Amino acid sequence: MNASFYSGARGMMTEQDKLNVISNNIANVNTVGYKSKSSVFMDLMYYNMHSQDRVTTGTGVRMQHTNTDFSSNGVTGAAEGGFNFAILDQDGFFMLRNQVTNEITYTRAGNFSVSLHNDGYFYLLSDAQKYVLDGNGNPIRYINGELTGRPGVFSFANTNGMESVGSTEFSPVPKNGNPIRVDGANVLDGYLELSNTDMAQEISDTVVASRAYTYALKMVQTSDEIEQTVNGLRS
């Protein structure tokens, strides 16, 4: 009885995790450069039942990690302001540097702005107020009404497993390799990349996950009722 109860409870937790991922995708449907996530699950431990045919039973699943869909959903029309950029190539990221920690992250969101730094210079900054770097990895200044360079574009041998930093930034892991500068990248000025969230798919996934959650909840309730009945017979 405990096995069915805990399997049902684990199912509820798993579907809630999945719903959280879906909710985050929906919440970022209008976020510039957002890349949607999907849940990846793994089986929990199986064990042998006491039977001659060695039947095994599982103990449920749990969410192992999320995968990021780096595909592009196109670009918007001309955006307001003069510091918006969109990478038209499927691969490639803008490189950012944290002003305080110097941590390097990467993004597809090109909604940049210019701001005065305490050294007296204006710099091109990301929406999170991080330096936007050129192809040589240097911060881009704004002097006499012009940028001193263009945002560099960098790619990786593969993007599997890149860690999300906030809504639209990513940090590479060792298996991604070193960043590769993309010379001659197709970057469009005055445009922005859309979120690639597919609302129709997210709504469909919400319905499926909600039903699965309901079934798991019913399993927990039924297991509890049976347990109470058995305990009543013993008394």
Backbone bond lengths (Angstrom), bond angles and torsions (degrees), N, CA, C in turn:
res aa  C-N    CA-C-N  psi(-1)  N-CA   C-N-CA  omega(-1)  CA-C   N-CA-C  phi
1 M - - - 1.463 - - 1.523 111.24 -
2 N 1.324 114.84 -40.73 1.455 117.99 179.68 1.523 111.57 -61.35
3 A 1.338 116.69 -34.57 1.464 120.54 -179.01 1.521 110.98 -61.64
4 S 1.331 116.91 -46.03 1.466 119.72 -179.72 1.522 110.95 -67.17
5 F 1.325 116.51 -37.22 1.468 120.53 179.61 1.527 110.59 -63.14
6 Y 1.323 116.45 -49.39 1.458 119.99 -176.81 1.529 112.21 -72.78
7 S 1.338 117.29 -31.66 1.465 119.48 175.33 1.523 110.44 -64.81
8 G 1.335 115.80 -41.11 1.459 119.98 177.00 1.513 111.74 -64.53
9 A 1.336 116.02 -43.02 1.468 120.08 179.18 1.524 110.85 -63.82
10 R 1.333 116.23 -40.88 1.455 119.90 177.91 1.531 110.45 -64.59
11 G 1.331 116.01 -37.56 1.460 119.81 177.00 1.514 112.02 -61.84
12 M 1.333 117.04 -40.70 1.466 121.02 177.38 1.525 110.93 -62.17
13 M 1.320 116.12 -45.23 1.465 120.30 -179.64 1.530 111.17 -62.89
14 T 1.337 115.85 -40.88 1.461 120.51 -178.77 1.521 111.36 -65.21
15 E 1.340 115.81 -45.70 1.465 118.89 -179.97 1.523 111.32 -67.22
16 Q 1.333 117.27 -31.81 1.463 119.47 175.90 1.525 110.33 -66.00
17 D 1.337 116.52 -40.21 1.470 120.08 176.01 1.528 110.60 -60.37
18 K 1.326 115.68 -41.76 1.463 120.01 179.42 1.521 110.80 -64.79
19 L 1.328 116.84 -41.85 1.464 120.88 178.68 1.524 111.30 -63.98
20 N 1.328 116.69 -34.58 1.471 119.96 177.53 1.529 111.06 -63.49
21 V 1.332 116.20 -41.02 1.468 120.41 178.29 1.527 110.24 -64.78
22 I 1.327 116.10 -44.61 1.466 120.66 179.39 1.523 110.51 -62.03
23 S 1.335 116.52 -44.02 1.468 120.88 -179.62 1.521 111.16 -60.31
24 N 1.330 116.06 -38.90 1.463 119.92 178.81 1.530 111.23 -65.64
25 N 1.333 116.56 -38.68 1.466 119.97 176.45 1.524 111.23 -62.36
26 I 1.330 115.65 -45.06 1.468 119.91 -178.87 1.522 110.65 -65.50
27 A 1.336 116.51 -40.12 1.468 120.36 -179.26 1.523 111.76 -63.71
28 N 1.338 116.84 -24.29 1.468 120.93 -177.42 1.524 113.03 -106.06
29 V 1.331 116.28 22.31 1.463 119.71 -178.23 1.527 111.88 -62.20
30 N 1.333 117.16 -26.79 1.466 120.93 179.62 1.526 113.08 -108.80
31 T 1.337 117.09 11.46 1.464 121.01 -179.95 1.526 110.28 -82.38
32 V 1.319 116.21 125.15 1.468 121.33 -178.07 1.529 110.54 -59.31
33 G 1.327 116.23 128.16 1.460 121.42 174.80 1.513 115.73 72.23
34 Y 1.339 118.09 11.62 1.470 119.84 -178.63 1.524 110.15 -71.64
35 K 1.334 115.34 141.14 1.455 122.36 177.03 1.528 109.18 -115.10
36 S 1.319 116.17 123.06 1.462 120.78 -174.16 1.526 111.53 -68.94
37 K 1.319 114.66 154.14 1.461 122.59 -179.02 1.531 109.57 -113.35
38 S 1.320 115.58 155.40 1.461 121.90 172.89 1.518 108.74 -134.79
39 S 1.316 115.89 150.90 1.466 121.53 -176.13 1.522 111.04 -86.45
40 V 1.323 116.10 141.14 1.463 122.69 174.96 1.520 107.46 -119.79
41 F 1.327 116.10 127.70 1.459 120.82 -174.38 1.525 111.55 -112.34
42 M 1.311 115.47 157.83 1.459 121.49 175.91 1.521 109.37 -134.50
43 D 1.349 115.22 147.94 1.462 120.23 177.68 1.517 110.27 -72.47
44 L 1.320 114.92 142.50 1.455 119.89 171.41 1.526 109.13 -85.00
45 M 1.298 117.56 -176.56 1.460 123.05 -171.32 1.533 112.28 -61.03
46 Y 1.337 114.82 137.47 1.457 121.55 171.08 1.533 108.55 -99.18
47 Y 1.313 116.20 151.89 1.461 118.22 174.77 1.525 108.87 -140.41
48 N 1.351 115.97 156.34 1.458 121.89 -178.12 1.517 110.65 -82.46
49 M 1.327 114.52 133.23 1.461 119.23 173.78 1.530 108.31 -82.13
50 H 1.319 116.33 157.55 1.469 120.72 -179.32 1.530 108.95 -79.54
51 S 1.323 115.06 83.02 1.462 119.78 179.24 1.521 108.44 -146.91
52 Q 1.331 116.19 160.03 1.454 120.45 -176.14 1.526 112.35 -67.69
53 D 1.333 117.56 -32.43 1.463 119.63 -177.36 1.522 112.69 -88.40
54 R 1.329 117.49 9.52 1.467 122.66 174.33 1.531 111.92 56.54
55 V 1.311 116.33 44.66 1.462 120.75 177.90 1.525 109.25 -66.17
56 T 1.336 115.97 138.14 1.466 119.97 177.49 1.517 110.13 -109.12
57 T 1.295 115.59 151.04 1.464 120.83 176.35 1.522 109.03 -129.79
58 G 1.308 115.72 145.52 1.454 120.40 -178.28 1.513 112.34 -92.38
59 T 1.305 115.48 170.62 1.468 120.92 178.80 1.528 111.06 -119.30
60 G 1.341 115.78 19.82 1.456 118.77 176.77 1.517 113.06 105.74
61 V 1.320 115.23 -169.76 1.461 122.19 179.41 1.523 109.20 -133.19
62 R 1.307 115.50 166.60 1.461 120.42 172.75 1.522 108.76 -143.53
63 M 1.328 116.37 158.31 1.459 119.68 178.54 1.520 109.00 -74.90
64 Q 1.325 116.52 124.60 1.463 121.78 -178.28 1.527 111.26 -86.38
65 H 1.341 116.02 -47.34 1.457 121.24 178.62 1.522 108.78 -166.29
66 T 1.310 116.62 -179.65 1.462 120.89 174.80 1.524 109.56 -115.96
67 N 1.319 115.62 144.43 1.458 122.00 173.99 1.523 109.48 -99.59
68 T 1.314 116.90 144.33 1.461 121.86 178.06 1.518 109.80 -104.39
69 D 1.316 115.89 130.62 1.458 121.89 176.81 1.529 108.15 -90.51
70 F 1.329 116.81 107.56 1.460 120.89 -176.73 1.530 113.03 -89.84
71 S 1.312 117.74 9.27 1.462 119.36 178.07 1.523 110.18 -66.59
72 S 1.317 115.74 156.22 1.463 120.88 -177.53 1.517 110.16 -101.34
73 N 1.332 115.33 144.00 1.456 121.22 178.65 1.525 110.74 -106.96
74 G 1.323 116.40 18.03 1.454 120.48 178.53 1.516 112.72 94.49
75 V 1.324 115.88 -175.70 1.460 121.33 -178.58 1.517 109.78 -121.74
76 T 1.318 115.72 158.96 1.453 120.98 177.36 1.520 109.41 -80.53
77 G 1.315 115.39 179.85 1.447 119.95 171.51 1.518 108.88 -74.81
78 A 1.323 115.92 -171.37 1.460 120.64 -178.69 1.518 110.12 -56.40
79 A 1.334 116.35 128.57 1.460 121.64 -178.40 1.520 109.87 -96.30
80 E 1.326 115.42 154.37 1.457 120.01 179.33 1.527 110.19 -68.76
81 G 1.318 116.65 146.69 1.459 120.43 -179.73 1.518 111.31 92.85
82 G 1.318 116.21 160.26 1.454 119.86 -175.04 1.505 115.56 -104.48
83 F 1.341 118.43 14.68 1.466 120.15 -175.38 1.528 111.36 -129.17
84 N 1.321 116.17 40.87 1.460 121.73 178.66 1.524 109.74 -109.19
85 F 1.341 115.13 137.41 1.464 120.60 -177.18 1.528 109.42 -138.88
86 A 1.321 115.55 144.52 1.463 121.04 176.52 1.520 109.30 -131.63
87 I 1.331 116.10 131.97 1.468 121.51 176.27 1.524 107.64 -85.31
88 L 1.321 116.97 118.21 1.459 120.29 -177.81 1.523 112.46 -81.40
89 D 1.319 117.28 -22.94 1.460 120.71 178.27 1.527 109.92 -72.87
90 Q 1.339 115.38 149.71 1.465 120.07 179.74 1.526 111.16 -64.40
91 D 1.323 116.54 -39.97 1.462 120.94 -179.56 1.524 109.73 -97.59
92 G 1.309 115.33 154.60 1.459 119.55 175.18 1.515 113.04 119.28
93 F 1.333 114.33 146.68 1.461 122.18 -179.92 1.520 109.54 -138.60
94 F 1.321 115.66 154.05 1.457 120.79 165.98 1.527 107.85 -79.91
95 M 1.322 116.36 144.97 1.466 120.76 179.16 1.528 109.68 -99.54
96 L 1.338 115.87 132.59 1.462 122.38 179.92 1.523 110.11 -120.85
97 R 1.338 115.87 153.21 1.467 120.18 176.06 1.514 109.55 -133.25
98 N 1.330 115.50 128.52 1.461 121.33 178.33 1.524 110.14 -65.49
99 Q 1.338 117.13 131.48 1.462 120.77 -177.10 1.527 112.83 -65.93
100 V 1.322 117.05 -27.16 1.468 121.33 -175.43 1.524 111.73 -96.50
101 T 1.334 116.51 -50.62 1.464 120.71 -173.40 1.529 113.43 -94.55
102 N 1.338 117.03 -13.31 1.470 122.92 -175.09 1.525 112.98 65.53
103 E 1.318 117.11 13.22 1.466 120.69 177.29 1.528 109.63 -64.98
104 I 1.332 115.65 136.39 1.456 121.90 179.30 1.526 109.69 -96.87
105 T 1.323 116.35 129.88 1.455 122.09 173.80 1.526 108.57 -133.10
106 Y 1.327 115.41 171.48 1.463 120.61 -175.81 1.524 109.84 -131.73
107 T 1.322 115.94 148.40 1.462 120.08 -176.69 1.521 110.73 -149.63
108 R 1.335 115.20 157.91 1.464 121.47 170.90 1.525 110.37 -101.96
109 A 1.324 116.58 -7.62 1.464 121.19 -177.66 1.525 110.00 -80.98
110 G 1.319 116.49 114.60 1.460 120.39 -176.49 1.511 114.50 -104.94
111 N 1.328 117.33 26.80 1.474 120.49 178.01 1.529 109.21 -84.39
112 F 1.331 115.38 82.13 1.458 122.05 -174.99 1.528 111.15 -97.91
113 S 1.324 114.56 167.52 1.466 121.54 177.79 1.522 108.56 -146.95
114 V 1.322 115.97 168.49 1.464 121.70 178.89 1.518 108.92 -110.21
115 S 1.338 116.20 135.19 1.463 120.37 -178.37 1.527 109.78 -142.68
116 L 1.329 115.29 149.57 1.468 121.54 -179.67 1.517 110.25 -79.83
117 H 1.340 116.21 129.61 1.459 122.16 178.68 1.525 108.70 -96.35
118 N 1.339 116.22 164.85 1.471 119.40 -178.30 1.529 113.51 -70.72
119 D 1.339 118.20 -5.88 1.468 120.10 174.67 1.529 111.64 -88.54
120 G 1.338 115.83 3.20 1.457 120.23 177.41 1.516 114.83 90.83
121 Y 1.343 117.78 -0.48 1.462 121.44 179.57 1.532 110.37 -105.23
122 F 1.324 114.77 151.98 1.460 121.09 171.66 1.527 108.49 -90.07
123 Y 1.340 115.54 137.45 1.463 120.58 -179.32 1.527 110.15 -126.21
124 L 1.332 114.43 151.95 1.456 120.72 172.97 1.524 108.02 -80.78
125 L 1.341 116.08 122.45 1.462 121.20 -175.06 1.526 110.93 -123.53
126 S 1.326 114.66 154.11 1.460 120.57 175.47 1.521 109.88 -78.69
127 D 1.323 115.81 176.74 1.462 120.85 178.48 1.522 110.88 -61.44
128 A 1.346 117.03 -26.34 1.468 122.02 178.49 1.525 111.90 -92.78
129 Q 1.325 116.91 15.08 1.465 123.06 178.02 1.526 112.92 62.94
130 K 1.322 115.75 38.82 1.461 121.61 174.49 1.528 109.21 -106.22
131 Y 1.342 115.93 149.77 1.457 120.03 178.06 1.531 109.94 -61.16
132 V 1.325 115.84 135.39 1.459 121.16 169.48 1.531 106.66 -92.17
133 L 1.332 117.25 127.69 1.461 121.41 -173.41 1.528 111.61 -101.95
134 D 1.327 114.90 149.08 1.466 119.72 176.78 1.527 109.83 -83.66
135 G 1.326 116.80 -172.67 1.456 120.56 -176.95 1.510 114.31 -64.57
136 N 1.333 117.48 -17.59 1.464 121.58 177.81 1.523 112.65 -97.84
137 G 1.317 116.22 4.72 1.460 120.31 178.58 1.510 114.26 81.71
138 N 1.327 117.59 20.84 1.465 121.41 -179.99 1.525 110.96 -105.87
139 P 1.342 117.61 144.95 1.466 120.45 176.09 1.528 110.65 -60.16
140 I 1.318 115.91 144.73 1.464 121.44 -178.92 1.525 109.22 -95.95
141 R 1.318 116.26 124.44 1.463 121.30 178.87 1.529 110.33 -94.71
142 Y 1.333 113.43 163.91 1.466 121.14 176.16 1.517 107.22 -121.45
143 I 1.331 116.34 106.31 1.467 122.08 -174.44 1.531 109.68 -127.14
144 N 1.328 114.80 130.60 1.471 120.78 177.62 1.527 112.36 52.65
145 G 1.327 114.38 41.17 1.463 119.12 175.33 1.509 115.47 78.78
146 E 1.334 117.91 9.59 1.459 120.50 -179.80 1.529 110.89 -136.61
147 L 1.325 114.90 150.72 1.460 120.52 174.22 1.518 109.18 -79.50
148 T 1.332 116.28 143.36 1.465 120.62 -179.44 1.526 112.52 -79.61
149 G 1.295 117.48 -4.51 1.459 121.36 178.53 1.514 110.21 -169.99
150 R 1.312 115.72 177.70 1.462 121.07 176.75 1.523 109.46 -107.74
151 P 1.330 116.73 149.48 1.465 119.01 177.88 1.527 110.78 -56.75
152 G 1.323 116.13 128.42 1.455 119.90 177.40 1.515 111.32 -74.28
153 V 1.309 115.87 153.89 1.462 121.98 177.21 1.522 108.06 -119.27
154 F 1.330 115.60 132.17 1.460 121.67 -176.29 1.528 109.40 -131.09
155 S 1.315 115.95 144.35 1.460 121.12 178.32 1.525 109.54 -124.55
156 F 1.331 115.43 175.21 1.464 122.07 179.34 1.524 109.30 -132.75
157 A 1.321 115.55 157.32 1.464 120.25 178.65 1.519 110.62 -57.56
158 N 1.313 117.00 -38.60 1.460 122.06 170.87 1.520 108.19 -153.04
159 T 1.307 116.19 156.89 1.467 121.24 -177.28 1.521 112.22 -109.79
160 N 1.329 116.93 7.54 1.463 119.95 -179.13 1.523 111.06 -63.71
161 G 1.313 115.86 127.30 1.457 120.22 174.32 1.508 115.41 85.31
162 M 1.330 118.54 4.73 1.465 119.08 176.98 1.527 109.43 -59.14
163 E 1.321 115.82 137.52 1.459 120.54 -176.13 1.525 110.87 -84.82
164 S 1.323 115.66 134.35 1.461 120.61 177.36 1.520 110.01 -75.05
165 V 1.320 115.82 136.72 1.461 122.63 175.41 1.525 106.02 -125.03
166 G 1.320 116.55 102.27 1.455 119.16 -173.72 1.520 110.21 73.12
167 S 1.321 116.58 -155.17 1.464 120.88 -174.93 1.522 113.41 -83.05
168 T 1.332 117.19 -34.53 1.470 118.82 -170.69 1.523 114.39 -130.93
169 E 1.318 118.28 9.36 1.460 120.61 179.92 1.524 110.46 -111.93
170 F 1.340 114.99 154.71 1.456 120.81 -178.21 1.522 110.10 -137.88
171 S 1.321 114.09 147.97 1.457 121.32 177.51 1.528 108.33 -120.24
172 P 1.330 119.01 128.47 1.463 120.34 -178.03 1.524 112.27 -72.24
173 V 1.319 115.48 153.30 1.461 123.02 173.73 1.530 106.82 -110.16
174 P 1.342 118.19 166.08 1.471 119.99 -174.63 1.523 115.37 -50.49
175 K 1.332 118.06 -38.32 1.469 118.94 -176.34 1.527 112.75 -70.63
176 N 1.326 117.73 -13.93 1.471 120.26 177.35 1.521 112.27 -76.04
177 G 1.331 116.86 -19.41 1.454 120.64 -178.69 1.515 112.27 81.50
178 N 1.314 115.71 -175.10 1.462 121.53 179.91 1.523 110.55 -81.98
179 P 1.333 117.05 151.57 1.468 119.48 177.56 1.523 111.20 -64.88
180 I 1.327 115.84 140.94 1.462 122.43 -179.86 1.529 108.31 -114.36
181 R 1.311 116.50 120.54 1.461 118.86 179.24 1.527 109.85 -68.49
182 V 1.325 114.88 132.63 1.464 120.80 179.80 1.527 108.27 -99.57
183 D 1.307 116.37 100.45 1.466 120.43 178.44 1.530 109.51 -75.56
184 G 1.314 116.45 136.97 1.461 120.25 179.69 1.507 113.62 72.83
185 A 1.329 117.31 25.54 1.465 120.61 178.76 1.529 110.17 -62.15
186 N 1.320 115.02 146.54 1.465 121.16 -178.24 1.527 109.23 -86.15
187 V 1.332 116.33 92.22 1.465 122.08 -179.04 1.524 108.79 -111.59
188 L 1.318 115.90 126.25 1.460 121.71 -176.93 1.523 110.02 -99.88
189 D 1.320 116.77 123.69 1.462 121.58 178.46 1.528 110.22 -78.09
190 G 1.340 115.81 144.55 1.453 120.61 174.81 1.510 114.83 77.87
191 Y 1.330 117.29 11.54 1.461 121.82 178.84 1.528 109.46 -127.56
192 L 1.322 115.97 162.30 1.460 121.28 178.75 1.523 110.22 -133.55
193 E 1.315 115.68 147.48 1.463 120.56 177.75 1.523 110.20 -82.55
194 L 1.316 115.50 135.79 1.458 121.34 179.38 1.525 111.22 -75.68
195 S 1.317 115.71 161.32 1.462 120.86 166.87 1.523 107.84 -65.19
196 N 1.333 117.49 144.80 1.463 119.57 178.24 1.524 112.40 -97.95
197 T 1.321 117.32 18.30 1.463 121.07 175.80 1.526 110.01 -64.25
198 D 1.320 116.27 127.34 1.465 122.71 176.97 1.528 107.58 -97.02
199 M 1.331 116.85 102.01 1.462 120.42 -173.98 1.521 112.45 -61.37
200 A 1.328 117.54 -39.24 1.463 120.12 179.87 1.526 110.56 -61.04
201 Q 1.338 116.45 -43.30 1.457 120.72 179.45 1.522 111.29 -67.24
202 E 1.337 116.56 -40.21 1.465 120.08 -179.11 1.525 111.14 -65.40
203 I 1.324 117.52 -39.62 1.465 120.85 178.34 1.522 110.08 -65.50
204 S 1.339 116.25 -42.06 1.464 120.36 177.47 1.523 110.98 -61.58
205 D 1.334 116.71 -44.08 1.466 121.02 178.81 1.526 111.36 -64.88
206 T 1.329 116.71 -33.94 1.464 120.59 178.18 1.519 110.77 -63.49
207 V 1.328 116.34 -43.29 1.470 120.78 179.52 1.523 110.46 -62.48
208 V 1.333 116.52 -45.82 1.470 120.92 -179.12 1.526 110.98 -62.86
209 A 1.329 117.11 -46.77 1.466 121.00 -178.46 1.526 111.25 -66.62
210 S 1.324 117.35 -36.91 1.467 120.90 179.52 1.520 110.87 -65.90
211 R 1.325 116.47 -40.59 1.466 119.84 178.05 1.524 110.48 -66.22
212 A 1.326 116.42 -42.88 1.464 119.94 178.67 1.526 110.63 -61.61
213 Y 1.333 116.52 -39.17 1.471 120.82 177.33 1.525 110.04 -62.07
214 T 1.336 116.70 -42.81 1.465 121.05 -179.95 1.521 111.06 -62.98
215 Y 1.344 117.01 -42.24 1.466 120.39 179.11 1.528 110.99 -64.80
216 A 1.321 116.86 -40.88 1.466 120.32 178.73 1.525 110.54 -64.92
217 L 1.333 116.64 -39.55 1.463 120.79 177.47 1.521 110.59 -62.84
218 K 1.331 116.52 -42.14 1.462 120.43 178.36 1.523 110.50 -63.08
219 M 1.321 117.21 -36.42 1.466 121.58 177.79 1.522 110.71 -62.84
220 V 1.321 116.69 -42.65 1.465 121.17 177.78 1.521 110.55 -63.72
221 Q 1.325 116.56 -45.27 1.466 120.83 -178.62 1.523 111.13 -63.85
222 T 1.342 116.37 -43.21 1.464 120.23 179.98 1.526 110.97 -65.33
223 S 1.327 117.06 -42.14 1.465 120.89 178.40 1.521 110.99 -61.26
224 D 1.318 115.81 -40.23 1.458 120.12 179.16 1.521 111.18 -66.21
225 E 1.337 116.64 -41.27 1.465 120.19 179.21 1.524 111.47 -64.27
226 I 1.336 116.49 -41.85 1.466 120.12 178.62 1.524 110.39 -64.56
227 E 1.328 116.50 -41.12 1.462 120.99 179.05 1.521 110.78 -61.19
228 Q 1.326 116.33 -41.78 1.465 120.16 178.68 1.521 111.00 -65.60
229 T 1.343 116.67 -38.69 1.465 120.41 178.93 1.522 111.02 -64.71
230 V 1.337 116.29 -44.47 1.469 120.86 179.08 1.522 110.90 -62.19
231 N 1.314 116.36 -43.37 1.463 119.78 178.90 1.522 111.40 -64.05
232 G 1.344 115.36 -33.67 1.457 119.09 178.05 1.517 112.02 -67.66
233 L 1.334 117.12 -36.44 1.459 121.07 178.78 1.522 111.85 -68.56
234 R 1.332 115.56 -29.00 1.464 119.45 -178.62 1.520 111.87 -75.61
235 S 1.313 115.74 -26.24 1.469 118.99 -175.70 1.527 112.04 -83.04
